[in-house]
Amino acid sequence: MQATTLTRLQVPEAALRVRYYHQDHLGSSAHLTDANAASLEETAFYPFGGTRLTHTLQTAKEGYKFTQKEHDAETGLEYFGCRFLSVSLPRFVSVDPLAQDLRTERLQEPQRLSAYSYCANRALVLTDPTGLDAKEIDELVTSVPVTITPAQAQQAKERDDAAARAVQEVLGNTAVPAPTLRNVHWNRNQPIVAHLQKELRDVFPEFRHKPPTTQPYVGAGYVNRTTAMGTFSAHSEGRAVDIYLSANNPSERRLAEALFRLFSGPNAAALGIQHVIFNRQIWSAADGPDSYTGGDRNPHTDHVHVAFTRAGSQEQPAQLHSLLVDTAVGLMTGVP
């Protein structure tokens, strides 16, 4: 066979030829960087593998995401070796080859009796390396001694400091020193969460006399505490708040849209906002406004999701109160 026209193959950029996976506790590709440690993609997953939010900085298609399993672009399924998983169901699409293996431990855990269930429906604490049987996360961790040279440790510190400086450049005076960021406990609510909750309750009657809760969909007029998703996300790091207001209720929608405008407006950088989502719309500091396509299972029609940067989450900006008051006045006078 002979080609009748010349074909030119495009060689990938040198930095993109090597990619590094930064995984969450399930092994999913939460963050992807290139050979120069530049960020390529950041992804947050729902417990069963659906994409909750993705942020792409460079053109780099990556097929290994949820628990590092290959995503089949043609079918939209995840390949687990012995069978395929549908993250939208969420179930395996074929029978478990071990379905007839009625071991005692399976009989004692009814969720394992389903021939199609994924990880006995405990996707936050279990993973399935082969598609045959769920494993505890700790079972997958082996004790492999790792030796880090002083030079490697210094390079890691320099990259960490560079990342913190980049955050400072974006946020200006609201950023915190790099050592402070490195010492933060990212498994609990950060200072901005309680600050925003208090200010919302002080300014808007809709949010008063309602204690925080971790239960979702609790109705309008609620400022939710962070929800531990168990995945790489602003919620699991304690730097996001869900403000429960319904897009289907005219008065609540008006308030929600006003808050969305506030957190995505000119003061977003000073407040340390990373992104805001409401009613199938998203605004992010990196990409600006866009339609929200990453959450078909939760289009955010019942709450405003406000996420802060890691540096911004350590602050309690004084101007937040006056900005919320201006928003309330605008709602009363009809002036946005």
C-alpha positions in Angstrom: 0.0 0.0 0.0 1.4 3.4 -1.0 0.4 6.8 0.4 -0.7 9.3 -2.2 -0.1 12.3 0.0 2.6 13.2 2.5 1.7 12.9 6.2 3.3 14.8 9.0 3.3 13.3 12.5 3.2 15.8 15.3 5.7 15.2 18.0 4.4 16.0 21.5 6.0 18.8 23.5 9.1 17.5 25.3 7.6 18.3 28.7 4.5 16.3 27.9 6.3 13.1 27.0 6.7 12.4 30.7 3.7 12.7 33.0 3.4 12.2 36.8 0.3 11.0 38.5 -0.6 12.4 41.9 -3.2 10.1 43.4 -5.9 10.4 46.0 -6.5 7.8 48.7 -8.2 5.5 46.2 -5.3 5.7 43.7 -7.3 7.9 41.3 -5.4 10.4 39.2 -6.3 13.5 41.1 -3.5 15.7 39.7 -1.3 15.4 36.6 1.9 17.2 36.1 4.5 17.2 33.3 8.2 16.7 33.3 8.8 20.2 34.5 6.3 19.8 37.4 3.8 22.1 35.7 0.2 21.3 36.4 -1.6 19.7 33.5 -4.9 18.6 34.9 -6.8 18.4 38.3 -9.8 16.2 38.7 -12.2 15.5 41.5 -14.3 12.3 41.4 -17.6 11.2 42.9 -17.2 8.1 45.1 -18.1 5.7 42.2 -15.9 7.3 39.7 -18.0 9.9 38.0 -16.1 13.2 37.3 -17.2 15.8 39.8 -15.0 18.6 38.6 -12.1 18.7 36.2 -9.7 21.6 35.5 -7.4 21.3 32.5 -4.5 23.7 32.1 -2.8 22.2 29.0 -3.9 20.1 26.1 -3.0 16.6 27.4 -5.6 13.8 27.1 -5.1 11.2 29.9 -7.0 7.9 29.8 -6.1 6.6 33.3 -8.2 8.3 35.9 -10.5 6.7 38.4 -8.4 4.3 40.6 -5.9 4.4 37.7 -8.1 2.3 35.5 -8.2 2.9 31.7 -11.2 4.9 30.5 -12.6 3.5 27.2 -13.6 6.6 25.2 -15.8 4.7 22.8 -18.1 3.1 25.5 -17.6 5.6 28.3 -16.7 2.6 30.6 -13.8 2.0 32.9 -11.7 -1.1 32.2 -10.9 -3.1 35.4 -9.2 -6.0 33.7 -11.8 -8.7 34.1 -14.8 -6.5 33.3 -16.0 -3.0 32.7 -17.5 -0.5 35.2 -20.2 2.0 34.4 -19.7 5.0 36.7 -23.2 6.3 35.8 -25.1 3.3 37.0 -22.8 2.7 39.1 -22.3 -1.0 38.5 -20.2 -3.4 36.6 -21.8 -4.2 33.2 -21.1 -8.0 33.4 -21.5 -10.7 36.0 -18.8 -11.2 38.6 -16.7 -14.3 37.5 -16.6 -15.2 41.2 -20.4 -14.8 41.7 -20.8 -18.5 42.6 -18.0 -18.3 45.2 -20.2 -18.3 48.3 -17.4 -17.9 50.9 -18.4 -17.2 54.5 -17.3 -13.6 54.3 -19.5 -13.0 51.3 -22.5 -14.5 53.0 -21.9 -12.3 56.0 -21.9 -9.1 53.9 -25.1 -9.0 51.7 -23.8 -6.2 49.5 -21.2 -8.6 48.1 -23.9 -11.0 47.0 -24.7 -8.8 44.0 -23.0 -10.0 40.8 -22.7 -6.5 39.5 -22.0 -4.2 42.5 -18.8 -2.3 42.8 -16.8 -2.6 46.0 -19.9 -3.8 47.9 -21.2 -0.3 47.5 -18.4 1.1 49.8 -16.5 3.0 47.2 -15.0 5.4 49.6 -13.1 2.8 51.6 -12.7 0.0 49.1 -11.2 -0.5 45.7 -11.2 -3.3 43.1 -7.8 -3.8 41.4 -9.0 -6.5 38.9 -12.8 -6.3 38.8 -13.0 -9.6 40.8 -13.1 -8.6 44.4 -13.0 -5.5 46.6 -10.0 -4.8 48.7 -9.4 -2.6 51.8 -7.2 0.3 50.8 -4.6 -0.7 53.4 -4.3 -4.1 51.8 -3.0 -2.5 48.7 -0.2 -0.6 50.4 3.1 -2.5 50.6 6.0 -1.5 52.8 8.6 -0.5 50.2 11.6 1.4 51.6 12.2 4.6 49.8 15.5 6.5 50.0 15.4 10.3 49.4 18.6 12.0 48.8 19.3 15.5 50.3 19.3 16.9 46.7 15.8 15.4 46.0 14.5 16.8 49.3 15.8 20.3 48.4 14.2 20.1 44.9 10.9 19.1 46.5 11.1 22.1 48.9 11.9 24.4 46.1 8.9 23.2 44.1 6.7 23.6 47.1 7.9 27.2 47.7 7.4 28.0 44.1 3.8 26.8 44.2 3.1 28.9 47.3 4.7 32.0 45.7 2.4 31.5 42.6 -0.6 31.5 44.9 0.6 34.6 46.6 1.0 36.4 43.2 -2.6 35.6 42.4 -4.1 36.5 45.8 -1.8 39.4 46.6 -1.9 40.3 50.3 -4.4 37.7 51.2 -2.0 34.8 50.6 -0.2 33.1 53.5 3.5 32.2 53.8 4.6 28.9 52.3 5.5 27.3 55.6 2.0 28.0 56.9 0.5 26.2 54.0 2.7 23.2 54.5 1.7 22.9 58.1 -2.1 23.1 57.5 -4.2 20.0 58.4 -6.2 19.5 55.3 -8.7 17.0 56.8 -10.8 19.5 58.8 -12.6 22.8 58.2 -10.4 25.7 57.4 -10.8 29.2 59.0 -12.7 30.6 56.0 -15.6 28.1 56.4 -16.7 29.3 59.9 -16.1 32.9 58.9 -18.4 32.6 55.8 -21.0 30.7 57.8 -21.1 33.4 60.5 -21.2 36.3 58.1 -24.1 34.8 56.1 -26.1 34.2 59.2 -25.4 37.7 60.5 -26.5 39.4 57.2 -29.3 37.2 55.8 -32.3 36.2 57.9 -32.7 33.1 55.7 -29.6 31.5 57.3 -30.3 32.3 61.0 -31.2 29.8 63.7 -30.2 26.8 61.6 -27.3 24.8 62.9 -24.7 23.4 60.5 -25.2 19.9 59.2 -23.3 17.5 57.1 -26.5 16.0 55.6 -27.1 17.0 52.0 -30.3 18.4 50.5 -31.6 19.7 53.9 -33.7 22.5 52.3 -33.3 26.1 51.6 -31.6 28.7 53.9 -28.9 26.4 55.0 -25.1 27.0 55.1 -23.7 23.5 55.0 -20.4 22.5 56.7 -17.8 20.9 54.5 -18.9 17.5 53.3 -16.1 14.9 53.5 -16.3 13.3 50.1 -13.3 11.1 50.7 -11.8 12.2 47.4 -9.5 14.9 46.2 -11.7 18.0 46.5 -12.2 21.3 48.2 -14.8 19.8 50.4 -12.6 17.0 51.7 -9.8 19.5 52.4 -12.2 21.7 54.4 -12.2 24.7 52.1 -15.6 24.7 50.5 -19.1 25.6 51.7 -22.5 24.6 50.2 -25.2 27.3 50.6 -28.6 25.6 50.2 -30.9 27.7 48.0 -33.2 26.3 45.4 -33.1 27.4 41.7 -36.8 26.3 41.5 -37.9 28.9 44.2 -37.9 32.4 42.7 -36.9 34.3 45.9 -34.2 31.7 46.8 -32.9 31.7 43.2 -32.6 35.5 43.3 -30.5 35.3 46.5 -28.4 32.5 45.1 -27.7 34.3 41.9 -26.7 37.4 43.9 -24.2 35.4 45.9 -22.9 33.7 42.8 -22.3 37.2 41.3 -20.5 38.3 44.5 -18.2 35.4 44.7 -17.4 35.4 41.0 -17.0 39.2 40.7 -14.2 41.7 41.0 -13.6 40.8 44.7 -13.1 37.1 44.0 -9.3 37.3 44.2 -9.3 39.2 47.4 -11.7 36.7 48.9 -9.6 33.8 47.8 -12.3 32.2 45.6 -11.2 29.2 43.5 -14.6 28.4 41.9 -18.4 28.9 42.4 -21.1 26.6 41.1 -24.9 27.1 40.9 -27.7 25.9 38.6 -25.4 24.3 35.9 -23.1 27.4 35.8 -19.5 27.6 37.1 -17.1 30.4 37.5 -13.4 29.6 38.2 -10.5 31.9 38.9 -8.5 30.1 36.2 -11.1 29.9 33.4 -13.8 32.4 34.2 -17.5 31.6 33.5 -18.7 28.5 31.8 -21.5 26.0 31.8 -21.1 23.2 34.4 -20.9 19.9 32.6 -19.0 17.9 35.3 -21.9 17.1 37.5 -24.8 15.5 35.6 -25.7 13.6 38.8 -25.7 16.9 40.8 -26.3 20.0 38.6 -26.2 22.2 41.8 -29.8 23.4 41.4 -30.4 23.3 45.1 -27.3 24.9 46.5 -24.4 27.3 45.7 -21.0 25.7 46.0 -18.2 28.0 47.0 -14.7 26.7 47.0 -11.6 28.6 48.2 -8.0 28.3 47.2 -5.7 26.6 49.8 -4.1 30.0 50.6 -7.5 31.8 50.7 -9.0 29.2 53.0 -6.6 30.3 55.8 -7.9 33.9 55.7 -10.9 35.6 57.3 -11.2 38.6 55.0 -12.7 41.7 56.8 -14.3 43.0 53.6 -16.6 39.9 53.4 -19.1 41.4 55.8 -19.5 44.7 53.9 -19.7 42.9 50.6 -22.5 40.7 51.9 -24.3 43.8 53.3 -24.1 45.5 49.9 -25.5 42.3 48.3 -28.4 42.3 50.8 -29.1 46.0 50.1 -29.1 45.4 46.4 -31.7 42.7 46.7 -34.0 45.0 48.8 -33.6 48.0 46.4 -33.5 46.0 43.2 -30.1 47.4 42.3 -27.6 44.5 41.6 
